[in-house]
């Protein structure tokens, strides 16, 4: 027997086996169920602040090694997850009401969604659907509140919902919500017998507020204009409107590690952070959403 040939064959066989063994070991240790092995698609709304928040979530996941692609903005991000066009949706919790089997029970008799109502909605979604999960609600609430100039509030002695109801015959409530039934009903419950409500376009709300003559204007509590221009939010009028905390919807393709990171970002979203983010993306000469997202670490401190 040719010993050199035999020896050479043995070395060659060993050389071939070693990379095969290494590949097998890598396959056994590689995570098979991690979202890090796929591209996660993220759906977001059309408003600049929603777009900026989506960029924040994307950056947080990418820092943990995930690949994330943001879908084209739409008016119904949650539906994209339901339709399997996205793995994560960034939206306000009230938009998930359509997922409830009993929407009337969630909203209650007044038809206005409170934070407690939305917590029930989240629980229902998570108890009834194993393909999607409603993640944590944010402490920040983009829901509306009635706002007046300080001078007008003083003129009409308005500093609360009850005092506003007492002065309501002199005031017009301005809103951009075409359905005013719940608002009028709740105002009557608070003691305003004949509420005067006027509906305007969303883009006209700022002008209506700045005109500020015998009116209270419904704007998002996250609007930086309130504090930046010295307007007065009327305490406890937020309950006249649907609460709007942020709530992400995640598909089963999103693993526990990613969900934990998403919830961490949501936990950092305070009311002041929401105001600061709105300020960056909505004023004249505003930053682009992706640029504003790079300031996230600054504004949450």
Legacy VTK file of the C-alpha trace (Angstrom):
# vtk DataFile Version 3.0
C-alpha trace
ASCII
DATASET POLYDATA
POINTS 301 float
0.000 0.000 0.000
1.195 3.493 -0.855
1.407 5.082 2.616
1.852 8.593 1.214
-1.351 8.281 -0.845
-3.246 6.860 2.124
-1.991 9.635 4.350
-2.915 12.265 1.766
-6.430 10.887 1.451
-6.823 10.994 5.220
-5.740 14.606 5.412
-8.075 15.524 2.538
-11.002 13.775 4.193
-10.304 15.552 7.468
-10.065 18.886 5.669
-13.435 18.295 4.032
-15.078 17.206 7.262
-13.933 20.174 9.353
-15.818 22.913 7.447
-18.867 20.633 7.241
-18.794 20.187 11.006
-18.367 23.935 11.496
-21.380 24.640 9.265
-23.451 22.088 11.164
-22.454 23.666 14.481
-23.341 27.140 13.187
-26.733 25.909 11.996
-27.456 24.364 15.383
-26.545 27.494 17.335
-28.142 30.051 14.970
-31.490 31.365 16.229
-34.243 29.880 14.111
-37.155 31.878 15.472
-35.636 35.334 15.878
-36.947 38.363 14.042
-33.295 39.278 13.517
-33.196 36.746 10.683
-35.901 38.596 8.705
-36.694 42.164 7.690
-39.371 43.598 9.968
-41.813 45.862 8.164
-43.086 48.834 10.136
-46.331 50.692 9.339
-46.940 54.286 10.410
-49.478 57.078 10.100
-49.309 60.157 7.898
-48.773 62.889 10.493
-45.170 64.145 10.923
-45.013 63.172 14.605
-46.208 59.632 13.808
-43.559 59.389 11.109
-40.882 60.619 13.513
-41.918 58.106 16.182
-41.719 55.306 13.633
-38.147 56.376 12.893
-37.368 56.264 16.624
-38.669 52.692 16.893
-36.754 51.718 13.765
-33.503 53.124 15.160
-34.003 51.322 18.477
-34.509 47.960 16.754
-31.584 48.477 14.385
-29.334 49.192 17.372
-30.228 45.705 18.623
-29.334 44.078 15.317
-32.741 43.950 13.616
-33.351 44.880 10.012
-36.336 47.231 9.721
-38.121 48.625 6.685
-40.706 51.413 7.006
-43.744 51.038 4.754
-45.354 53.927 2.940
-47.355 56.015 5.421
-51.080 55.284 5.538
-54.190 56.348 7.444
-54.613 52.841 8.937
-51.287 51.341 10.093
-52.987 48.678 12.246
-54.750 47.244 9.204
-51.394 46.618 7.572
-50.495 44.250 10.416
-53.889 42.545 10.208
-53.398 42.104 6.453
-49.811 40.852 6.994
-48.364 43.738 5.044
-46.446 44.864 8.130
-45.060 43.301 11.306
-45.297 46.394 13.524
-47.776 49.282 13.436
-47.333 52.642 15.159
-50.682 54.324 15.868
-52.918 55.696 18.601
-54.793 53.084 20.629
-58.284 54.291 19.734
-57.687 53.229 16.131
-57.738 49.607 17.358
-61.380 49.853 18.454
-62.442 48.102 15.249
-60.666 44.971 16.543
-63.077 44.698 19.481
-65.970 42.265 19.317
-68.102 44.689 21.324
-67.094 48.267 20.552
-70.055 49.778 22.416
-69.055 47.978 25.616
-65.496 49.310 25.355
-66.561 52.921 24.737
-69.260 52.879 27.420
-72.435 54.936 27.643
-70.793 58.280 26.858
-69.130 56.896 23.714
-65.840 58.574 24.665
-62.742 56.406 25.003
-60.867 56.891 28.256
-57.430 55.468 29.064
-59.131 52.781 31.177
-61.342 51.871 28.195
-58.247 51.522 26.034
-56.576 49.292 28.612
-59.608 47.000 28.400
-59.358 47.074 24.612
-55.696 46.087 24.761
-56.478 43.196 27.105
-59.279 41.988 24.832
-57.016 42.038 21.774
-54.295 40.080 23.536
-56.707 37.542 25.018
-58.505 36.844 21.763
-55.796 36.852 19.103
-52.564 34.845 19.170
-51.342 36.219 15.824
-51.023 39.836 16.980
-50.164 41.537 20.246
-51.105 45.009 21.412
-48.023 46.378 23.149
-47.834 48.856 26.036
-49.828 52.095 26.105
-47.766 55.277 26.318
-48.064 57.690 29.214
-48.158 60.473 26.617
-51.664 61.257 25.395
-52.256 63.069 22.105
-55.983 63.353 22.849
-57.663 66.726 22.566
-58.214 69.312 25.256
-60.076 72.642 25.166
-57.722 75.596 24.976
-58.285 79.339 25.367
-56.111 82.417 25.580
-55.307 83.328 29.161
-57.129 86.646 28.709
-60.293 84.974 27.417
-60.210 82.380 30.197
-59.951 85.194 32.740
-62.700 87.236 31.062
-65.126 84.311 31.224
-63.838 82.998 34.592
-63.000 79.625 33.066
-60.435 77.396 34.765
-62.155 74.010 34.692
-64.777 72.010 32.822
-67.487 72.963 35.288
-66.760 76.688 34.998
-66.604 76.367 31.213
-70.024 74.700 31.268
-71.295 77.613 33.346
-70.063 80.105 30.748
-70.960 78.040 27.704
-73.819 80.289 26.542
-71.172 82.941 25.852
-68.677 80.571 24.223
-68.398 78.612 20.987
-66.564 75.310 21.052
-64.392 74.913 17.954
-63.419 71.421 16.772
-62.279 69.649 13.622
-64.291 66.520 14.425
-67.294 66.295 12.097
-69.165 64.079 14.574
-69.998 66.362 17.492
-72.737 64.250 19.106
-70.603 62.857 21.942
-69.071 66.264 22.617
-72.462 67.978 22.828
-73.916 65.199 24.984
-71.030 65.319 27.446
-71.183 69.118 27.643
-74.892 68.878 28.475
-74.096 66.323 31.168
-71.643 68.818 32.657
-74.341 71.507 32.802
-74.118 73.270 29.440
-77.765 73.240 28.328
-77.284 74.512 24.765
-73.675 73.988 23.663
-72.602 75.920 20.593
-70.216 73.793 18.550
-68.588 74.820 15.284
-66.675 72.445 13.009
-63.665 73.726 11.047
-60.879 72.168 9.035
-57.900 70.866 11.004
-55.608 73.408 9.344
-57.857 76.219 10.637
-57.652 75.301 14.338
-54.536 77.368 14.995
-56.092 80.432 13.371
-59.288 79.956 15.395
-57.261 79.750 18.591
-55.197 82.818 17.820
-58.363 84.809 17.016
-59.451 83.834 20.514
-62.749 85.736 20.868
-65.453 84.029 22.932
-64.274 80.561 21.979
-62.557 77.451 23.288
-60.691 75.386 20.709
-60.138 71.641 20.784
-56.507 70.825 19.956
-54.205 67.932 20.752
-52.632 68.088 24.200
-49.371 67.254 22.450
-49.470 70.438 20.371
-46.444 72.595 21.219
-48.396 75.717 20.258
-50.247 75.607 23.604
-47.170 76.220 25.719
-45.073 78.053 23.130
-47.704 80.749 22.563
-48.956 80.988 26.127
-52.421 79.473 25.746
-54.307 77.922 28.645
-55.470 74.309 28.662
-58.728 73.971 30.578
-58.201 71.305 33.205
-60.245 68.103 32.943
-61.731 68.951 29.520
-59.706 66.070 28.068
-62.515 63.753 29.164
-64.749 65.372 26.539
-62.624 63.680 23.874
-61.158 60.277 23.129
-57.868 59.568 24.870
-55.045 58.962 22.404
-52.094 57.207 23.987
-49.748 55.509 21.564
-50.014 51.730 21.219
-48.011 49.505 18.900
-49.455 46.401 17.287
-47.017 43.553 16.621
-47.396 40.358 14.626
-46.133 36.946 15.722
-43.046 37.557 13.531
-41.769 40.000 16.178
-39.846 38.124 18.876
-39.863 38.837 22.615
-36.561 40.720 22.524
-37.857 43.111 19.875
-41.152 43.595 21.705
-39.257 44.429 24.859
-37.240 47.067 23.012
-40.385 48.564 21.473
-42.047 48.765 24.894
-38.926 50.433 26.291
-39.170 53.227 23.722
-42.896 53.629 24.431
-42.102 53.867 28.135
-39.793 56.808 27.422
-42.552 58.724 25.632
-43.695 61.259 28.223
-46.175 64.061 27.598
-43.351 66.600 27.424
-41.417 64.385 25.008
-44.469 64.256 22.728
-44.712 68.058 22.833
-40.998 68.417 22.068
-41.203 65.995 19.152
-44.255 67.826 17.761
-42.361 71.091 18.009
-39.481 69.725 15.936
-41.595 68.380 13.079
-44.530 70.804 12.835
-43.204 74.367 13.031
-42.202 76.351 9.906
-38.833 75.094 8.712
-39.402 71.864 10.617
-37.016 68.935 10.661
-37.735 65.876 8.592
-39.078 62.977 10.721
-35.884 60.921 10.347
-33.793 63.893 11.436
-36.013 64.565 14.459
-35.647 60.914 15.504
-31.893 61.395 15.892
-32.658 63.893 18.698
-34.655 61.299 20.663
-31.984 60.707 23.300
-31.787 64.438 23.938
-35.491 65.044 24.495
-36.158 62.039 26.756
-33.507 63.108 29.271
LINES 1 302
301 0 1 2 3 4 5 6 7 8 9 10 11 12 13 14 15 16 17 18 19 20 21 22 23 24 25 26 27 28 29 30 31 32 33 34 35 36 37 38 39 40 41 42 43 44 45 46 47 48 49 50 51 52 53 54 55 56 57 58 59 60 61 62 63 64 65 66 67 68 69 70 71 72 73 74 75 76 77 78 79 80 81 82 83 84 85 86 87 88 89 90 91 92 93 94 95 96 97 98 99 100 101 102 103 104 105 106 107 108 109 110 111 112 113 114 115 116 117 118 119 120 121 122 123 124 125 126 127 128 129 130 131 132 133 134 135 136 137 138 139 140 141 142 143 144 145 146 147 148 149 150 151 152 153 154 155 156 157 158 159 160 161 162 163 164 165 166 167 168 169 170 171 172 173 174 175 176 177 178 179 180 181 182 183 184 185 186 187 188 189 190 191 192 193 194 195 196 197 198 199 200 201 202 203 204 205 206 207 208 209 210 211 212 213 214 215 216 217 218 219 220 221 222 223 224 225 226 227 228 229 230 231 232 233 234 235 236 237 238 239 240 241 242 243 244 245 246 247 248 249 250 251 252 253 254 255 256 257 258 259 260 261 262 263 264 265 266 267 268 269 270 271 272 273 274 275 276 277 278 279 280 281 282 283 284 285 286 287 288 289 290 291 292 293 294 295 296 297 298 299 300
